[in-house]
Every structure is written in structure tokens, then in C-alpha cells.
Amino acid sequence: MQPFALNYARPAVECECSTPYVYDAGLQLNVLADGRIAASDLALLRELGTTTSTAGSKTHFDD
């Protein structure tokens, strides 16, 4: 018997887009190319919704 959830499970879709920020281990925050903290860029947050970091956890947010 197959578990019910497997009827609806889908593999994670890989995003082929690039993010305009990188994780800074020293600050432990996502930063933009010009050094500003990504979570302080309101235009970026409006576009992406959040600046998710993959450092240590897929559920860590820099907001």
C-alpha cells in the first residue's frame, strides 16, 4: 500500500535564477554587491518577498 502523501509529492524545483545578494559569514547576513544588508533594500524585498539564507538552514530568514 502506498502512503497517501506520495500521490501528491513533487520533487523540489530548482530555480535557475541568480540572487542579487550573497551570504556574509562575518556579518551572518545576506549582503548586496555594494556591501549593504540585503534585508534593508525595500525594492529587493518587494520583488523577492524575503532574503532567504541557506547558511545552516533552509528556513533561516534575514529580516
PyMOL Python script that loads the backbone (N, CA, C, O; Angstrom):
from pymol import cmd

cmd.read_pdbstr("""\
ATOM      1  N   MET A   1       0.833  -1.188   0.000  1.00  0.00           N
ATOM      2  CA  MET A   1       0.000   0.000   0.000  1.00  0.00           C
ATOM      3  C   MET A   1       0.884   1.260   0.000  1.00  0.00           C
ATOM      4  O   MET A   1       1.825   1.360   0.787  1.00  0.00           O
ATOM      5  N   GLN A   2       0.582   2.194  -0.864  1.00  0.00           N
ATOM      6  CA  GLN A   2       1.355   3.429  -0.982  1.00  0.00           C
ATOM      7  C   GLN A   2       0.757   4.498  -0.055  1.00  0.00           C
ATOM      8  O   GLN A   2      -0.458   4.694  -0.047  1.00  0.00           O
ATOM      9  N   PRO A   3       1.604   5.192   0.727  1.00  0.00           N
ATOM     10  CA  PRO A   3       1.093   6.260   1.589  1.00  0.00           C
ATOM     11  C   PRO A   3       0.389   7.334   0.776  1.00  0.00           C
ATOM     12  O   PRO A   3       0.792   7.639  -0.346  1.00  0.00           O
ATOM     13  N   PHE A   4      -0.669   7.907   1.349  1.00  0.00           N
ATOM     14  CA  PHE A   4      -1.483   8.920   0.686  1.00  0.00           C
ATOM     15  C   PHE A   4      -0.654  10.108   0.193  1.00  0.00           C
ATOM     16  O   PHE A   4      -0.871  10.595  -0.916  1.00  0.00           O
ATOM     17  N   ALA A   5       0.292  10.574   1.009  1.00  0.00           N
ATOM     18  CA  ALA A   5       1.084  11.754   0.665  1.00  0.00           C
ATOM     19  C   ALA A   5       1.899  11.556  -0.607  1.00  0.00           C
ATOM     20  O   ALA A   5       2.159  12.525  -1.320  1.00  0.00           O
ATOM     21  N   LEU A   6       2.305  10.339  -0.905  1.00  0.00           N
ATOM     22  CA  LEU A   6       3.116  10.102  -2.100  1.00  0.00           C
ATOM     23  C   LEU A   6       2.332  10.326  -3.389  1.00  0.00           C
ATOM     24  O   LEU A   6       2.932  10.496  -4.451  1.00  0.00           O
ATOM     25  N   ASN A   7       1.015  10.328  -3.317  1.00  0.00           N
ATOM     26  CA  ASN A   7       0.206  10.631  -4.503  1.00  0.00           C
ATOM     27  C   ASN A   7       0.342  12.096  -4.900  1.00  0.00           C
ATOM     28  O   ASN A   7       0.106  12.450  -6.055  1.00  0.00           O
ATOM     29  N   TYR A   8       0.724  12.956  -3.942  1.00  0.00           N
ATOM     30  CA  TYR A   8       0.778  14.391  -4.192  1.00  0.00           C
ATOM     31  C   TYR A   8       2.179  14.979  -4.078  1.00  0.00           C
ATOM     32  O   TYR A   8       2.366  16.162  -4.360  1.00  0.00           O
ATOM     33  N   ALA A   9       3.149  14.200  -3.680  1.00  0.00           N
ATOM     34  CA  ALA A   9       4.515  14.697  -3.504  1.00  0.00           C
ATOM     35  C   ALA A   9       5.130  15.038  -4.859  1.00  0.00           C
ATOM     36  O   ALA A   9       4.969  14.300  -5.831  1.00  0.00           O
ATOM     37  N   ARG A  10       5.818  16.136  -4.905  1.00  0.00           N
ATOM     38  CA  ARG A  10       6.508  16.578  -6.121  1.00  0.00           C
ATOM     39  C   ARG A  10       7.966  16.865  -5.772  1.00  0.00           C
ATOM     40  O   ARG A  10       8.247  17.352  -4.676  1.00  0.00           O
ATOM     41  N   PRO A  11       8.892  16.577  -6.670  1.00  0.00           N
ATOM     42  CA  PRO A  11      10.294  16.935  -6.402  1.00  0.00           C
ATOM     43  C   PRO A  11      10.452  18.451  -6.363  1.00  0.00           C
ATOM     44  O   PRO A  11       9.725  19.179  -7.039  1.00  0.00           O
ATOM     45  N   ALA A  12      11.398  18.912  -5.575  1.00  0.00           N
ATOM     46  CA  ALA A  12      11.667  20.337  -5.479  1.00  0.00           C
ATOM     47  C   ALA A  12      12.144  20.862  -6.830  1.00  0.00           C
ATOM     48  O   ALA A  12      12.962  20.227  -7.496  1.00  0.00           O
ATOM     49  N   VAL A  13      11.640  22.000  -7.224  1.00  0.00           N
ATOM     50  CA  VAL A  13      12.020  22.618  -8.487  1.00  0.00           C
ATOM     51  C   VAL A  13      13.236  23.499  -8.231  1.00  0.00           C
ATOM     52  O   VAL A  13      13.225  24.349  -7.341  1.00  0.00           O
ATOM     53  N   GLU A  14      14.265  23.288  -9.007  1.00  0.00           N
ATOM     54  CA  GLU A  14      15.476  24.103  -8.889  1.00  0.00           C
ATOM     55  C   GLU A  14      15.269  25.422  -9.613  1.00  0.00           C
ATOM     56  O   GLU A  14      14.875  25.448 -10.779  1.00  0.00           O
ATOM     57  N   CYS A  15      15.534  26.501  -8.920  1.00  0.00           N
ATOM     58  CA  CYS A  15      15.433  27.825  -9.517  1.00  0.00           C
ATOM     59  C   CYS A  15      16.714  28.117 -10.302  1.00  0.00           C
ATOM     60  O   CYS A  15      17.817  28.006  -9.767  1.00  0.00           O
ATOM     61  N   GLU A  16      16.560  28.487 -11.566  1.00  0.00           N
ATOM     62  CA  GLU A  16      17.714  28.795 -12.396  1.00  0.00           C
ATOM     63  C   GLU A  16      18.033  30.288 -12.392  1.00  0.00           C
ATOM     64  O   GLU A  16      18.811  30.769 -13.215  1.00  0.00           O
ATOM     65  N   CYS A  17      17.426  31.009 -11.462  1.00  0.00           N
ATOM     66  CA  CYS A  17      17.693  32.443 -11.371  1.00  0.00           C
ATOM     67  C   CYS A  17      18.815  32.691 -10.367  1.00  0.00           C
ATOM     68  O   CYS A  17      19.090  31.863  -9.498  1.00  0.00           O
ATOM     69  N   SER A  18      19.440  33.825 -10.506  1.00  0.00           N
ATOM     70  CA  SER A  18      20.501  34.173  -9.570  1.00  0.00           C
ATOM     71  C   SER A  18      19.978  35.232  -8.605  1.00  0.00           C
ATOM     72  O   SER A  18      19.149  36.064  -8.975  1.00  0.00           O
ATOM     73  N   THR A  19      20.459  35.197  -7.386  1.00  0.00           N
ATOM     74  CA  THR A  19      20.051  36.181  -6.396  1.00  0.00           C
ATOM     75  C   THR A  19      21.033  37.345  -6.411  1.00  0.00           C
ATOM     76  O   THR A  19      22.228  37.145  -6.632  1.00  0.00           O
ATOM     77  N   PRO A  20      20.544  38.553  -6.180  1.00  0.00           N
ATOM     78  CA  PRO A  20      21.424  39.726  -6.225  1.00  0.00           C
ATOM     79  C   PRO A  20      22.182  39.947  -4.917  1.00  0.00           C
ATOM     80  O   PRO A  20      22.719  41.032  -4.694  1.00  0.00           O
ATOM     81  N   TYR A  21      22.231  38.954  -4.067  1.00  0.00           N
ATOM     82  CA  TYR A  21      22.927  39.069  -2.795  1.00  0.00           C
ATOM     83  C   TYR A  21      23.686  37.783  -2.496  1.00  0.00           C
ATOM     84  O   TYR A  21      23.407  36.735  -3.078  1.00  0.00           O
ATOM     85  N   VAL A  22      24.654  37.877  -1.578  1.00  0.00           N
ATOM     86  CA  VAL A  22      25.430  36.712  -1.148  1.00  0.00           C
ATOM     87  C   VAL A  22      25.472  36.704   0.373  1.00  0.00           C
ATOM     88  O   VAL A  22      25.289  37.739   1.013  1.00  0.00           O
ATOM     89  N   TYR A  23      25.714  35.539   0.941  1.00  0.00           N
ATOM     90  CA  TYR A  23      25.783  35.403   2.396  1.00  0.00           C
ATOM     91  C   TYR A  23      27.161  35.837   2.883  1.00  0.00           C
ATOM     92  O   TYR A  23      28.175  35.383   2.354  1.00  0.00           O
ATOM     93  N   ASP A  24      27.206  36.705   3.878  1.00  0.00           N
ATOM     94  CA  ASP A  24      28.445  37.153   4.506  1.00  0.00           C
ATOM     95  C   ASP A  24      28.559  36.454   5.855  1.00  0.00           C
ATOM     96  O   ASP A  24      27.801  36.752   6.777  1.00  0.00           O
ATOM     97  N   ALA A  25      29.504  35.526   5.971  1.00  0.00           N
ATOM     98  CA  ALA A  25      29.657  34.741   7.198  1.00  0.00           C
ATOM     99  C   ALA A  25      30.066  35.603   8.382  1.00  0.00           C
ATOM    100  O   ALA A  25      29.699  35.296   9.517  1.00  0.00           O
ATOM    101  N   GLY A  26      30.812  36.669   8.149  1.00  0.00           N
ATOM    102  CA  GLY A  26      31.229  37.556   9.230  1.00  0.00           C
ATOM    103  C   GLY A  26      30.054  38.300   9.847  1.00  0.00           C
ATOM    104  O   GLY A  26      29.939  38.398  11.069  1.00  0.00           O
ATOM    105  N   LEU A  27      29.186  38.820   8.992  1.00  0.00           N
ATOM    106  CA  LEU A  27      28.001  39.535   9.463  1.00  0.00           C
ATOM    107  C   LEU A  27      26.847  38.583   9.784  1.00  0.00           C
ATOM    108  O   LEU A  27      25.935  38.927  10.536  1.00  0.00           O
ATOM    109  N   GLN A  28      26.899  37.398   9.211  1.00  0.00           N
ATOM    110  CA  GLN A  28      25.833  36.410   9.293  1.00  0.00           C
ATOM    111  C   GLN A  28      24.532  36.975   8.724  1.00  0.00           C
ATOM    112  O   GLN A  28      23.446  36.768   9.265  1.00  0.00           O
ATOM    113  N   LEU A  29      24.685  37.693   7.618  1.00  0.00           N
ATOM    114  CA  LEU A  29      23.562  38.294   6.907  1.00  0.00           C
ATOM    115  C   LEU A  29      23.809  38.196   5.410  1.00  0.00           C
ATOM    116  O   LEU A  29      24.939  37.986   4.969  1.00  0.00           O
ATOM    117  N   ASN A  30      22.748  38.350   4.636  1.00  0.00           N
ATOM    118  CA  ASN A  30      22.885  38.460   3.192  1.00  0.00           C
ATOM    119  C   ASN A  30      23.215  39.901   2.864  1.00  0.00           C
ATOM    120  O   ASN A  30      22.576  40.818   3.380  1.00  0.00           O
ATOM    121  N   VAL A  31      24.211  40.113   2.009  1.00  0.00           N
ATOM    122  CA  VAL A  31      24.611  41.458   1.616  1.00  0.00           C
ATOM    123  C   VAL A  31      24.562  41.602   0.100  1.00  0.00           C
ATOM    124  O   VAL A  31      24.746  40.637  -0.642  1.00  0.00           O
ATOM    125  N   LEU A  32      24.311  42.828  -0.338  1.00  0.00           N
ATOM    126  CA  LEU A  32      24.296  43.148  -1.763  1.00  0.00           C
ATOM    127  C   LEU A  32      25.716  43.351  -2.255  1.00  0.00           C
ATOM    128  O   LEU A  32      26.654  43.386  -1.458  1.00  0.00           O
ATOM    129  N   ALA A  33      25.876  43.485  -3.552  1.00  0.00           N
ATOM    130  CA  ALA A  33      27.209  43.657  -4.149  1.00  0.00           C
ATOM    131  C   ALA A  33      27.907  44.916  -3.641  1.00  0.00           C
ATOM    132  O   ALA A  33      29.135  44.961  -3.576  1.00  0.00           O
ATOM    133  N   ASP A  34      27.128  45.941  -3.279  1.00  0.00           N
ATOM    134  CA  ASP A  34      27.738  47.188  -2.783  1.00  0.00           C
ATOM    135  C   ASP A  34      27.983  47.171  -1.274  1.00  0.00           C
ATOM    136  O   ASP A  34      28.416  48.179  -0.716  1.00  0.00           O
ATOM    137  N   GLY A  35      27.715  46.043  -0.599  1.00  0.00           N
ATOM    138  CA  GLY A  35      28.006  45.910   0.822  1.00  0.00           C
ATOM    139  C   GLY A  35      26.834  46.186   1.748  1.00  0.00           C
ATOM    140  O   GLY A  35      26.927  45.945   2.951  1.00  0.00           O
ATOM    141  N   ARG A  36      25.726  46.693   1.201  1.00  0.00           N
ATOM    142  CA  ARG A  36      24.554  46.957   2.040  1.00  0.00           C
ATOM    143  C   ARG A  36      23.872  45.647   2.432  1.00  0.00           C
ATOM    144  O   ARG A  36      23.950  44.658   1.705  1.00  0.00           O
ATOM    145  N   ILE A  37      23.207  45.649   3.583  1.00  0.00           N
ATOM    146  CA  ILE A  37      22.462  44.463   4.034  1.00  0.00           C
ATOM    147  C   ILE A  37      21.245  44.279   3.125  1.00  0.00           C
ATOM    148  O   ILE A  37      20.476  45.217   2.915  1.00  0.00           O
ATOM    149  N   ALA A  38      21.076  43.085   2.594  1.00  0.00           N
ATOM    150  CA  ALA A  38      20.014  42.826   1.621  1.00  0.00           C
ATOM    151  C   ALA A  38      18.624  43.047   2.209  1.00  0.00           C
ATOM    152  O   ALA A  38      17.727  43.501   1.498  1.00  0.00           O
ATOM    153  N   ALA A  39      18.425  42.741   3.477  1.00  0.00           N
ATOM    154  CA  ALA A  39      17.113  42.895   4.101  1.00  0.00           C
ATOM    155  C   ALA A  39      16.707  44.356   4.251  1.00  0.00           C
ATOM    156  O   ALA A  39      15.540  44.639   4.524  1.00  0.00           O
ATOM    157  N   SER A  40      17.641  45.293   4.079  1.00  0.00           N
ATOM    158  CA  SER A  40      17.301  46.712   4.181  1.00  0.00           C
ATOM    159  C   SER A  40      16.937  47.326   2.833  1.00  0.00           C
ATOM    160  O   SER A  40      16.561  48.497   2.773  1.00  0.00           O
ATOM    161  N   ASP A  41      17.041  46.566   1.767  1.00  0.00           N
ATOM    162  CA  ASP A  41      16.697  47.050   0.431  1.00  0.00           C
ATOM    163  C   ASP A  41      15.214  46.775   0.167  1.00  0.00           C
ATOM    164  O   ASP A  41      14.837  45.649  -0.157  1.00  0.00           O
ATOM    165  N   LEU A  42      14.379  47.804   0.307  1.00  0.00           N
ATOM    166  CA  LEU A  42      12.934  47.624   0.184  1.00  0.00           C
ATOM    167  C   LEU A  42      12.509  47.171  -1.209  1.00  0.00           C
ATOM    168  O   LEU A  42      11.574  46.380  -1.338  1.00  0.00           O
ATOM    169  N   ALA A  43      13.172  47.653  -2.246  1.00  0.00           N
ATOM    170  CA  ALA A  43      12.830  47.234  -3.610  1.00  0.00           C
ATOM    171  C   ALA A  43      13.101  45.748  -3.799  1.00  0.00           C
ATOM    172  O   ALA A  43      12.316  45.046  -4.437  1.00  0.00           O
ATOM    173  N   LEU A  44      14.207  45.270  -3.246  1.00  0.00           N
ATOM    174  CA  LEU A  44      14.539  43.848  -3.334  1.00  0.00           C
ATOM    175  C   LEU A  44      13.508  43.012  -2.584  1.00  0.00           C
ATOM    176  O   LEU A  44      13.074  41.972  -3.079  1.00  0.00           O
ATOM    177  N   LEU A  45      13.116  43.459  -1.397  1.00  0.00           N
ATOM    178  CA  LEU A  45      12.123  42.722  -0.621  1.00  0.00           C
ATOM    179  C   LEU A  45      10.770  42.704  -1.310  1.00  0.00           C
ATOM    180  O   LEU A  45      10.061  41.699  -1.249  1.00  0.00           O
ATOM    181  N   ARG A  46      10.394  43.811  -1.971  1.00  0.00           N
ATOM    182  CA  ARG A  46       9.130  43.820  -2.717  1.00  0.00           C
ATOM    183  C   ARG A  46       9.174  42.829  -3.869  1.00  0.00           C
ATOM    184  O   ARG A  46       8.178  42.170  -4.170  1.00  0.00           O
ATOM    185  N   GLU A  47      10.327  42.726  -4.508  1.00  0.00           N
ATOM    186  CA  GLU A  47      10.468  41.837  -5.665  1.00  0.00           C
ATOM    187  C   GLU A  47      10.527  40.367  -5.244  1.00  0.00           C
ATOM    188  O   GLU A  47       9.854  39.523  -5.837  1.00  0.00           O
ATOM    189  N   LEU A  48      11.334  40.060  -4.218  1.00  0.00           N
ATOM    190  CA  LEU A  48      11.556  38.667  -3.833  1.00  0.00           C
ATOM    191  C   LEU A  48      10.697  38.202  -2.671  1.00  0.00           C
ATOM    192  O   LEU A  48      10.480  37.001  -2.504  1.00  0.00           O
ATOM    193  N   GLY A  49      10.208  39.127  -1.871  1.00  0.00           N
ATOM    194  CA  GLY A  49       9.408  38.751  -0.713  1.00  0.00           C
ATOM    195  C   GLY A  49      10.229  38.534   0.542  1.00  0.00           C
ATOM    196  O   GLY A  49       9.756  38.825   1.640  1.00  0.00           O
ATOM    197  N   THR A  50      11.435  38.034   0.410  1.00  0.00           N
ATOM    198  CA  THR A  50      12.316  37.786   1.551  1.00  0.00           C
ATOM    199  C   THR A  50      13.730  37.559   1.048  1.00  0.00           C
ATOM    200  O   THR A  50      13.935  37.330  -0.144  1.00  0.00           O
ATOM    201  N   THR A  51      14.693  37.618   1.931  1.00  0.00           N
ATOM    202  CA  THR A  51      16.065  37.277   1.571  1.00  0.00           C
ATOM    203  C   THR A  51      16.440  36.032   2.349  1.00  0.00           C
ATOM    204  O   THR A  51      17.003  36.124   3.440  1.00  0.00           O
ATOM    205  N   THR A  52      16.139  34.886   1.805  1.00  0.00           N
ATOM    206  CA  THR A  52      16.378  33.629   2.490  1.00  0.00           C
ATOM    207  C   THR A  52      17.838  33.235   2.385  1.00  0.00           C
ATOM    208  O   THR A  52      18.425  33.273   1.303  1.00  0.00           O
ATOM    209  N   SER A  53      18.408  32.865   3.485  1.00  0.00           N
ATOM    210  CA  SER A  53      19.787  32.404   3.531  1.00  0.00           C
ATOM    211  C   SER A  53      19.807  30.885   3.628  1.00  0.00           C
ATOM    212  O   SER A  53      18.966  30.296   4.307  1.00  0.00           O
ATOM    213  N   THR A  54      20.748  30.256   2.963  1.00  0.00           N
ATOM    214  CA  THR A  54      20.871  28.797   3.062  1.00  0.00           C
ATOM    215  C   THR A  54      22.012  28.410   3.986  1.00  0.00           C
ATOM    216  O   THR A  54      22.433  27.253   3.991  1.00  0.00           O
ATOM    217  N   ALA A  55      22.512  29.336   4.754  1.00  0.00           N
ATOM    218  CA  ALA A  55      23.611  29.046   5.672  1.00  0.00           C
ATOM    219  C   ALA A  55      23.066  28.329   6.900  1.00  0.00           C
ATOM    220  O   ALA A  55      22.466  28.957   7.773  1.00  0.00           O
ATOM    221  N   GLY A  56      23.268  27.042   6.969  1.00  0.00           N
ATOM    222  CA  GLY A  56      22.859  26.267   8.131  1.00  0.00           C
ATOM    223  C   GLY A  56      21.437  25.761   8.079  1.00  0.00           C
ATOM    224  O   GLY A  56      21.147  24.709   8.649  1.00  0.00           O
ATOM    225  N   SER A  57      20.543  26.462   7.423  1.00  0.00           N
ATOM    226  CA  SER A  57      19.148  26.057   7.435  1.00  0.00           C
ATOM    227  C   SER A  57      18.426  26.654   6.236  1.00  0.00           C
ATOM    228  O   SER A  57      18.714  27.776   5.819  1.00  0.00           O
ATOM    229  N   LYS A  58      17.507  25.910   5.698  1.00  0.00           N
ATOM    230  CA  LYS A  58      16.694  26.422   4.590  1.00  0.00           C
ATOM    231  C   LYS A  58      15.585  27.328   5.111  1.00  0.00           C
ATOM    232  O   LYS A  58      14.881  27.943   4.310  1.00  0.00           O
ATOM    233  N   THR A  59      15.407  27.428   6.410  1.00  0.00           N
ATOM    234  CA  THR A  59      14.317  28.225   6.953  1.00  0.00           C
ATOM    235  C   THR A  59      14.816  29.445   7.708  1.00  0.00           C
ATOM    236  O   THR A  59      14.056  30.040   8.473  1.00  0.00           O
ATOM    237  N   HIS A  60      16.071  29.835   7.518  1.00  0.00           N
ATOM    238  CA  HIS A  60      16.636  30.999   8.210  1.00  0.00           C
ATOM    239  C   HIS A  60      16.368  32.243   7.379  1.00  0.00           C
ATOM    240  O   HIS A  60      16.701  32.286   6.194  1.00  0.00           O
ATOM    241  N   PHE A  61      15.766  33.257   7.998  1.00  0.00           N
ATOM    242  CA  PHE A  61      15.468  34.481   7.283  1.00  0.00           C
ATOM    243  C   PHE A  61      16.247  35.644   7.872  1.00  0.00           C
ATOM    244  O   PHE A  61      16.428  35.718   9.087  1.00  0.00           O
ATOM    245  N   ASP A  62      16.703  36.538   7.034  1.00  0.00           N
ATOM    246  CA  ASP A  62      17.477  37.711   7.455  1.00  0.00           C
ATOM    247  C   ASP A  62      16.593  38.935   7.504  1.00  0.00           C
ATOM    248  O   ASP A  62      16.891  39.937   6.854  1.00  0.00           O
ATOM    249  N   ASP A  63      15.525  38.877   8.251  1.00  0.00           N
ATOM    250  CA  ASP A  63      14.669  40.078   8.284  1.00  0.00           C
ATOM    251  C   ASP A  63      14.482  40.569   9.656  1.00  0.00           C
ATOM    252  O   ASP A  63      13.793  41.567   9.866  1.00  0.00           O
TER     253      ASP A  63
END
""", "prot")
cmd.dss("prot")
cmd.show_as("cartoon", "prot")
cmd.util.cbc("prot")
cmd.orient("prot")
